[in-house]
Amino acid sequence: MKLTLTKLIILGIVFLSLISVNEANAQNLTIDLANQHQIIRGFGGIHINAWTGQQLNNDMCEKAFDNDPGEIGLSIFRIWVDPEKNGWNAELPAAKYAVSKGAIVFASPWNPPSNMKEELRKTDQGTDYRLLPQYYGAYTDHLNSFIDHMNSNEVPLYAISVQNEPDWHSWTWWEPNEMLKFVRENAQNINCRVIAPESFSYSRKMIDPLLNDSIANSNIDILGTHLYGTPKSNFYYPLAYQKGKEIWMTEHLYGSDKPADNTWELALQVAEEINTCMDARMSAFVYWYIRRFYGLIDDSGNITDKGYVMSHFSKFVRPGSYRVEMPFNAGTNITATAYKNDSTLAIVVVNRSNNAATLNFNIENNLDVIDSMTQFTTTALKKVNNEGTFTIENGSFSASVEPKSITTFTSDPAHGGKYNNESPVAIITGENEVPDNEGTGVTVTLNGAESTDNDGQIVKYSWAKDGYQFANTPEIQEKLELGKHIFALTVTDNDGATASSTFTVNVYNNNSTECWLEAECASIVGENWDIIQNSAVSEGKYLTVKNEFESAPSPTADTTQHLTYSFTVEESGTYKVWGRILVPSPNDDSFWVRVDNGEWVNWNSIPGGSSWAWDDVHNQSNESTMFYTLEPGNHTLYICYRENGAAIDKLYITNTGKVPSGLGGEASSCPEIEEPEIPNGFQSFVANHTIKVFPNPTKSKINIESLKPLTSLNIFNCNGLRVYSKTYTDETFNEEIELQVEAGIYFLQTITEKNYSIQKLIIENQ
């Protein structure tokens, strides 16, 4: 994932050519078409299939790179250079589409191939790597191979970066002198335009040496930078201007923590930043993800507020335009920039104030080419609305911009919608309640063809289920499992206006069997498992595999690796098995599962995170849910560990189709143990306290090995009576105990300085 920093906001700074309008009074603004500044290459974003786990599908590509009403009109697509060649085709479909619409494509590498790098250091942000200097030539060849691969697959690269963020952690780190050496001695051998250094925060420490070295400077075609933690005053870079460098802002993002952060105010912040970047002579602005909830298009396939903000630039300021001079009166909260092409003019105004503002524009050196300007406005409620056309008389026109808005005035309104366009109405027809007594899923049909548009026609349909886009046809068919499913339909008319509607389908049955099982209450708990105390889980205990046991690539008959549960069902039918699971790491996220004498299932791809969550048993993929056909009577559930680290709190077996939540329902209790009071300071989650007990089962003698020194040890029988106790005053890691007790099941309690665990101990007849 991309890391983010809190944006540093510098207030009260007046920029020489960035329009800042005092909202209290009308402002007179003069645009000099003869005084042009930097060329504009375009506006865009990135997509990485390997990181998002989602494709940029055809509908999203169309909304991103096409430029009809209701589309963004991006003209730049950034892709990553996978360090391994077998990953180079992942972005080809989207890149080909972008190129077909006239966009340029550039690429950035995060890491070189593994054989060319060494581990430099570990930090709180991740592991830093270093490209070994002896591989500089080979790394150049690696980049050229990527360029050749893309060129031969109909994606001619416009440019390639030497390194994404060489001054940030979690990938390959470059010292400024290393970057200078590589660019000076190798960049001229890269077979397309070179972008460098793509600093994390527009670092002068990283960039100045490149600009001040005449050879390195000549080997760089584009000065690329990111803006994380960069104050706006540092957007302006006199040395880069002096050296004649074309500057691109190649990455920044906002609002990645949670969807609720992505407010209209945050989108306006992005709008203001784009204006500032353009005023600071940048030729391109490339956002981070195109597709994500904090990107330009969300996972349901709809353009976000940030996407609409971007379209105010990308739709109307096309590649090859030039920013032109527009002097101003100093003020706050309103910014603007102006751009011309051969015969067009575009002005972008961002008003972050709470008041409307009147602007009087005077166009100099017009030569009567531009005779009218059309106004397009986006607010929290309006999305690129056509507000009407102004006739230019004697080179002048006046207009008002709304509070909290972004407005584009353009002499070429063809890519926007019509004036006074009426929004469409989205209508979904179908069945809300659908029976599924077999419990194996049922196919439902929903239709959006009855959606209407009174003053035009609907040209796009976008369907999402549970927040993710899956279709873009008027009618859809989808197989649904038991439970409630929320569908959303968004329709777009031929003038770019949209409307949405939601529809809930409840797939139900009349079955009633529910079996709740506490994980630690298994009839057999293999000795490779630990019972861990934790007040946040059901009945205060959960199970996890001991740390010393690594992955089991296949299930085994060795019962020390098993959990065995007996359960009874009263109805014949189709059942699902759920587990309340904690998977701290995506690399430790699976179990082997079997019901009765059936096949073992690889319960993999369990959602990871720091919180407990319910997940249904599936075979490798979340899309391959397991259904078990059971007859009334007794049955057995087996769980074998596959990877250590994953933990189980509770199990739920049902034919009702219900989705469990919270701590679940009431289950059979484990034998109650009279536990001693836990001293203050104990941790409830025992991640590192591992006790090895062997042999288990045993006739009398057991050996105990602990990774941490023991402070006390207790053994209880099934009635909760303590049958053995010992306290340690010195550091004791190993203990041998001879027990004189009857055969049966006992519970071994071990306590270290800050940890506490219980595991089952089986004593056999002598």
N, C-alpha and C positions, 0 to 999 in steps of 0.2 A: 504494500500500500504506500501511497504517497504520504510523506510526513508534512505537517503544516505548522506555521508559526503565527502568532497573533500579529495582525497587521499593525505596523507603527504608523500613526496618523500625525502628521505635522500640520498644525493649524496656523493661520495667519501669514502664510508665505505667499507673496505675490509673484507669479511667474510672468516673464516678460511678454510672451506671446500666447499664453493660454487665457482664453476669455473667462473672466470672473465678473459677473454682472451684479450690481447692487439691486436686489429685488425690490427695494422701496420705490424706485423711480424707473421710468422708461429709459432705455439706453440706446444710444446711437452707435451702430457698429458698421465699420467700413471694411469691405472685403476687396483686396487688391488682387485681381486675377493675374496681373503681370508679375507679381512678387511671389514666386513659388519656392517651396522648401523641398523636403524629401519626397521621393517616389513612394507610393504605397504598393506593397506586394500582396497584401491581403490579410484576412482574418481566419482563424481556424481553431483546431483542437486535435486531440490525440485519442486513439483507442488501442488498447492492448488486450487481446483475447485471453492471453495466459494469465493476466492479473485480474481481470474483471469476471472471468468465467462465463462471459456472455458475448454473443456475436453482435456486431453492428449490422443488423439485418437490412434487407432491401428497403423497407419502408423508412427506417431510420436514416439510411444513406440518402434516400430521396429528400427527406426533410432537412438533412444537414447540408447537402451540396447542390441541390436544385435551387432555383431562384424565382419560382412562381409565388404568387400570394400564399401565405401560410407556410413558407419554407424559409430557411435561414440564409442560404446563399453563401456558405463558407467557400473560401477560395484557397485554403491551405489545409493539408492533412499531414499530421506528424505521426510517424510510426517508430517503433523501437527496433533496434538491431539485436535480435536474439543471439546470445553468445554461441549457440549451437546451430549449425546449418539446418538441422531437421525442423527447426521452428520458423524458418524464413517464409513459409507460405501462409502463415496464420492470418496476416493482414492483407493478403493479396486481393481477395474479393472486394473489400471496402476501398482499398487503394485504387483498384482498376475503375471502380465506379466514380471515385473522386476525379481521377484523370479524365474520364469520359465527359465530365461536366466542366472541364477547364481548370480544375484546381491543380496546384503544384503540390508535390509530395517531398518531404524531407525526413531524414531518419536520425535517431540519436541512440548511441550504445550506452548501456549501463555497466556492462562488464565485458572484458575480453574472454575468449575461450579459456577454459579452466587451466589448460597447460601453460598459459602465458602469465598467470598471476600468482601471487603469494598472499597469504593472510598477513595483514599489516598489524591490526590490533582489533580488540573487541571493545565496544563502547555501549552506553545505555541505549543508543539508537540502533545498534546492530554491529555487524562485522565489517570492518574496512579491508579492502583489498588493494594491492598495488600491482600495476603492470610492470613486469620485470624489464629493465632497460634493454637487455639483450634480445627482447622480442619486439622492439619498436618496428623493425622492418616487417616482421611477420604479422604484426597487428595492422599495419598499413595494407598488407595483402589481404587480410581478413575483411577489412572495410571495402576494399576493391571487389572482392568476391561477392559481397552483399550487393554492391552497386550493380555488378554485372548480372546477378540473379534477378534483381528487380527490373533492370532494363530489358532482359530477355523475356520477361513475363508482362510486358506492356505497361510497366510502371517506371518511366524514366525519372530517376531521382533528380530533383532540382538541386539538392545540397545534402551533405551529411556532416554530422557533428563529430568532433574528436571524442567527446565524453559528456554524458549528462551529469551535471553538478559535480565537478571534480573536487569541490570544497565542502561536500556533505557526506555524512556517514551512510553505511549500509550497502555501499557498492564500491566501485574503484575510486580510490583517493589519489589525487595528483598534487604534489607540491608545485608552487608557481614555477620553480626552476625546471621541474620535470616537464610541465606543459610547454614551457618555452623551448626546451631542447627538442621535444617531439615535433612541435610546429615548425621550428626553424630547420630541422634536418629531414623531416618526413612528409609534412603536409603537402608539399609541392608534388608528391607522387600519388596523391589521392585523385581519383579520376572523375571528380565532379567538384562543384563549389564546396568550400570548407567553412563550417561554422565552428567558432571557438570563442570563449571557452565554455559557454553555458553555465556560468557561475550561479550558485544557489541564490545569491543575494546581490548581484551586480557588483561583486567585490573588486575594488580598484587594485587590491593586492594581487589578485589573480590576473587582471586584465592589463594593467599598466605595463608590465614587462613585455607583453606581446606587442603592444602598440609602439613602445619605445625602441624595439629592435627592428631595424629596417627590413631584415630578411623575413622574420616571423610575421611582421605586419603585412608584407606583400603576399605571404602565403595564406592569409585569412581573407576570405571573400565577404563573410558576414560575421559581425560581432553579435553573438547570441548570449542572452542572459535570462535569468529568472528573477523574480522580485520578492522572494520570501524575506520578510523583515526589512525591506528596503524603504526608507522614508522617501516621500515624493521629491524632496529636494535633491536626492541622489539619482533621480531619473535623468537628470540633465548632466551630460558628460562632455565638457569642453575638449578634453584630449581626443576623444573619439571623433568629434566634429573636425578637429584640426587635422587628424590623420585621414579624413575622408572615408570613414568606415560606414557601411550600411548596417544599421542596428535593428535586430529583431528581438522582441520579447517572446521567448519560446515556451514559457510555462509559468502559470500562476493559478491558484485555485482558492475558492472560498467555500465554507459551509460543509466540510466533509464529515464533521463529527456526528451529526444527526439530521434527519430531514427537517425537523422543526426550526433549525437554524437558517434555513433558506427562505428568508423573508423577502418582500419586495425592497425593503431598505437595503438589504445586502446586495441585491441585483443592481440597485442604483450605485452602490459603492463600486461594483465592477465597471459600470458605465463611466463613472468619473475617472477611474483608473485608465480606461482605454483612451479617453480624451487627453489625460495627462501624458500618457505614453506617446500619443501622436504629436502632441505639442513638444515633447522632448526629442523629436526627430526620429522616432522609431518607425520603421517601414512595415512592421508586421506585429500583430498581437495574436498569440496562440494560447488559448485556454488549455487547461488540463483535459480531463475526460469529456468527450462528446456525449457518451452515454453513461450516466449515473445520476442518482437523485440530486447530487450537487453539480451536475454537469449542464450541458446545453439541451439535452433530451433526457427525460427520465426513463426508468426501466419499463414503464408502461407504454412508452413510445410517443409521449407528448412533449412538445417543446416547453421548456421551463422559462421562468422569468429571465434567467441569465441568457437563455437562447434568444428570447425576443430582444433583449438589450443588445446582444451581439449582432442581430440582424439589422439594427438601425445603422450599423457601420457596414457590415458585409453585403447587404442587399444593394446599398446605394453608393458605397465608396468602392468601386471595382478596381481590380489590379491594373496598374498603369496610371492611376490617378496621382495627382500631386497635392500635398497640403499647401494652401495658400495663406498669405498674411491676412490677419484680421485684428488690428489693434483694438484696445478695450479700455474701459474704466475699471479701476480696481474695486473689488468687493468680495463677497463670500457666497458659497453654496451654489453658484451657477457657473458652469464651465461650457465652452463651446469651441469647436474647430471647424474649419472649412476646407473643401477639397474641390479640385476641378479636373475634368478630363478634357478631351478635345472640344466637346460641345456641351458638357454638362457641369452642373454645380451641385454640391451637397453640403449642407451645414448641419452639424449634430450638436444639439444643446441638451445638457443635463442639468435639471433643476432639482437640487436636493432640499430646497427650502420648503417651508410650509405655505408659501404665498405664490400666486401667479406672477408672471413678469411680462412686461411689454417690451418688445425689441424692435428697433427701427434699423433696418438693414439698408446700406448704400453700397452698390456694386460698382467698383471702378474698373476701367479697361474692359468693359463688357463687349463692346463692338456690336451691340444689339443681337448677340447670339442667343442669350438667355432672356426670354420674355415672360416667364411665369415660374412660380415655385409652388409645389404641393406639399402640404404639411401632414406628416405621419406621427402619431403620438402613442406612447405606451405608458400606462400607469398600472397601479395594482389591479385595476378593473379593465382597462382598455389594452388591447394587444395589436400594435401597429395599425391603429385606426386611421383611415383617411379622413382628415379634418377639413379638407377643401383646398382650393387653389387660389393663389394670390397673383394678380397681374403686376408685373414690374413696370412702373411708370417713371420715366426719367432716371432709370437705374436704381430705383428704391422700392421697398415694400415694408410693411409693418405687420407684426403678428404677436400673439400672446401665447406663452407656454404655461402649461398647468403646473401646480405645485407637485412635488414628488414625481417627476416625470422625466422621460427622455423623448426628445423630439428630433426628427430629421426633416429638414426642408430640402426638397430635391426638384431639379428641373426635368428629371426622367422618372416619372412615377409608375412606369409600366409594370414594375415588379411588385408593387403594392396593390392593395385592394381598392375598390371603387369608393367614392364618397357616399356617406350615409348607407353603407351596406348593412343589411339586416342579418343578424346572426341566425344560423340554422337551429333546428330543434332535434335533439337526439332521442329516439324512441326505440326501446327494446321490447320485443314480444317473445313469449315463451312460457314455460311452466315453472312456477316458483317451488312447488312441492313435488318431488319425484321419488317413488318407492324403489327400493333395491333390497328385497328380502333375501337374496342370495349373498349379498355383502361383497360381491366381487367387482362392483363398479357398474355404472349405467351411462349410456351415451345420451346427452341432452342436445337439443337444437335451440339456438337463440337467433333471432332475426332483427337486424337493424334497418331493413329496407323501408320501413314505414317512417323513418326520419325524414324531416322536411326542410326545405329552404324556400321561403316565399319569393325571394328576388333573385334567385339563381339556381345552382344545382350543387349537390353534394358530390365532391370529387375524391374524398378519402374517408375510409372507415378504419379505426384502430381499436382492436379489442385487447383488453388486459384481464387476466385472472389473478386475483390475490396480489396485485401490484406489478405483474410482469406481462409485457405484450406477447401475444402468441398468434395473432391473426390480423389481417387487414382486408377482409371481404365483408360484404353486407350480411351474409349468413354464416354462422359457424356451428360446428359440431364438436363436442368435447366430452371425453369419457371422465366421469367424476366418481370419486369414492364417497362413502358415507360421510355425511357432515354438511356444514354450510360453506358455500363458495360464493365469493363476491366478484361479479363481472363488471367491468366498466367499458362503455363504448364512447369514443370520441369521434365526432364527425367534423369534417372541414369542408367549407363551401369553396366555390371557385374564386372568391375574393379573399380567402385566407382566414375568414372568421371560423371559430370553432365552438362546439357545444358538447357537453358530456352528460351521460346518464349512467346510473348504476343499477344492477339487478342482482338479487340474491336468490340462489338456488339451494334448497335444502334437500339433500338426498337422505332418505330415512328408511328405517325398517322397524318392525314391531318386536324385535328380539330383546331379551332382557338379561342375558348371562353376563356377569362381570366378576372376574377373579382378580383380587388385589393381593400382591405378594411382596412382603418386605424382603429386600435383597439378602440381608444378613440372616433371614430365617430359612435359608435353603436346608433341605433335609440332609444334604452333604455339602460342606464347604471345604474344597480342596485346600491343602496346606500351603499352596502357593498364593493364597488370597489373604488379605488383612481385613479385619473389621475395624473401621475407624469411627471414632466419636466425633460428632459434629452437630451442634444445636440447630443448624439451618436445614437439616434433612428430616425425612419422615422417621419417627421413633428415635431420632438422635443418633443413628448409625448408618453407615454405608460400607460398601465393599470396593476394594481396589486390589490390583495385582501387586505383589511385592516388587520393589524397584529392581532387584537383581535379576528378574526374569525378563528376557528380551522377547522379541516378537516370535510367535508360533505360526509359521507359514501354512500349516495345515492342522486340523483338529486331531487330537490324539486320544487314545483309549486310557491314557494315564489320568486317573481320577484326581490326582493332586492338582490338576489344572482346571477342574470342572466345578461348576455350581449345579446342583440338581434340585429341582422343585417338583413336588407332586401337587396336582390341582384337579378339581372335579368340575365338569360342566353338566348341565341338566338339559340342554337343547342340542339337537344335531344342527349342523350348519357350518358356515364359514367364519373363522375367527382371525383376529389380528392380535399381535403381541406388541406391546409398547414398553419402553423402559424410560425411567427418569435417570438421565445420564449427565455426567460432567466430563467434558473432553477439553482439558486445558490446552492441548496442542493438536494441530491438524495432522501431525505425524503419529499420534497415539490415539487413534479414533475408531478402534474396531474390536469386535468379538466374533467368535464362532457360535452359532445358535442352531439347536435342533429340537424338534418336538417329536416325542415318541421315537419311533424307529425311522423317521424320515431322514432326508439328506441334510448334512451340515450346510448352513448358509453363512456366507461372509457378510456379517453386519458391518459394513464399512461406510465411509462418508457420513459419519454422524456429525451434525453441526457442532463446531467447536466454539469455545469462548470461556469466560470466567464464571458463568452462571449455569445452574442446573436447568435442563430442558428435557421435555418429553420428545422421544423420537420413535417412530414405528420400525419394526424389524424389516429390513429390506436386503435384497441380494446385491451387494456391491454398489448399486446406484440407487439414489433416492426415488427414481422413477420405477424401480422394480420392487414394489411393496410385496411382502410375503402374506399369503392367505392360507390358513390351515383348515382343512375340512375335518371336523371332529364329531364323533358320536357321543351320546350321553355316557358318562362314566368317568373313570380315573385316567389321567394322562400325566406325562412327564415332560418337563421343559429342562433342557440341558444348555448351559452356557460355558464355553471354554474361552479362556483369554487368548487373544490374538496379538495385541500390542499392550505393553504396560503403559500406565498413565491414565487410561480411561477408568471411570468409576461408575458404579451402579448403586442407586438408592432404592428404587422401587420398580415393580413390574405390574403390568396390567394386561389381562387377557380377556377379550370381549368379542361378542358378535353383534353389538349394538350400533357400531359405527361412531360411537362417541369419541371425542378427542380429549384425553386427560389433561388436567391443568393443575397448577399448584402442587400440593403434596399428595394429591390423589385421594382415593377413598380409604375406608378403614380396612386394614389387613390383619391377619393373624399376628399376634405379638410373639416376639422371641422370649425365651426364658428370662425372667426378670432377675437381675443380679444386684445384690446390695453392694453398690460400688462405694468406695471411700470418697470423701470429699476431695474434689480436684483442687489443688493449690492454686492461688491466684497467679495469673501469668501464663497458664497452660494455653497452648494453641489448640483450637478445635479441629483445624484441618492439618492432618499429620502427613505432610507430603514427603518428608525426609526421614521419618522414624521407621526403620525397617527392622523387624524381628524375624529371625530364622529359627524355627523349632524343628528338631528332628531327633529320632524318628517320630513320625506322627501319621498313623496310629502307632502306639507303643504299649508294651506290657507294664512298664513301671518307670524306666529310666528315660529322661529327656535331656537333650542339650539345647541351650538357648544361646544364640549369637545376636548381638545388637550392634548397629552402626554407631550408636551413641551410648554413653555410660548410663547404666541403670541406676535409678534411685530407689525403686521398690518393685516388688513382683508379688502377684496374688493369683491364686487358682480357686475358682468357684465351681460347685456342682450345679446341676440343672435346677435345683431348688433355691439357688442363690446363696448357699452356705459356703463360707470360705473354708477350704480344706488345706490351704498352704499359704504362707505369707513370709516375706523376707524383705528387710530394708538394708540398703547398701550405703556405707559412709565413704568408701573409697571408690575410685573409678573402676567399675566392673563392666566389661563388655561381654563376657562369656560366663555361663553358669551351667552346671550339671546338677540335676535334681533326681532323687530317687523317691518315687511316690508309692505309698502303701494305701491305695484306695481301691474301691470296687470298680469293675469294668463299667464303662459308660461314657457319656459325653460331658466334658468339662470346658471351662472357659478360662484362658490364660490372659491375665491383665498385666501389661508392662507399662511402667512409668519412667520417663527420663526427665531431665530438668524442665523441659517445656512441652513435652509431647506425651500422648496417652493413646494406647490402642488395646483392642481385645481381639483374640482369635480363638477358634475352636480347637480343642485338644481331645483326642479320642484315646481312651484306655481300653485295651483288649484283655480278655481273660488270660491268666497266666497258665 
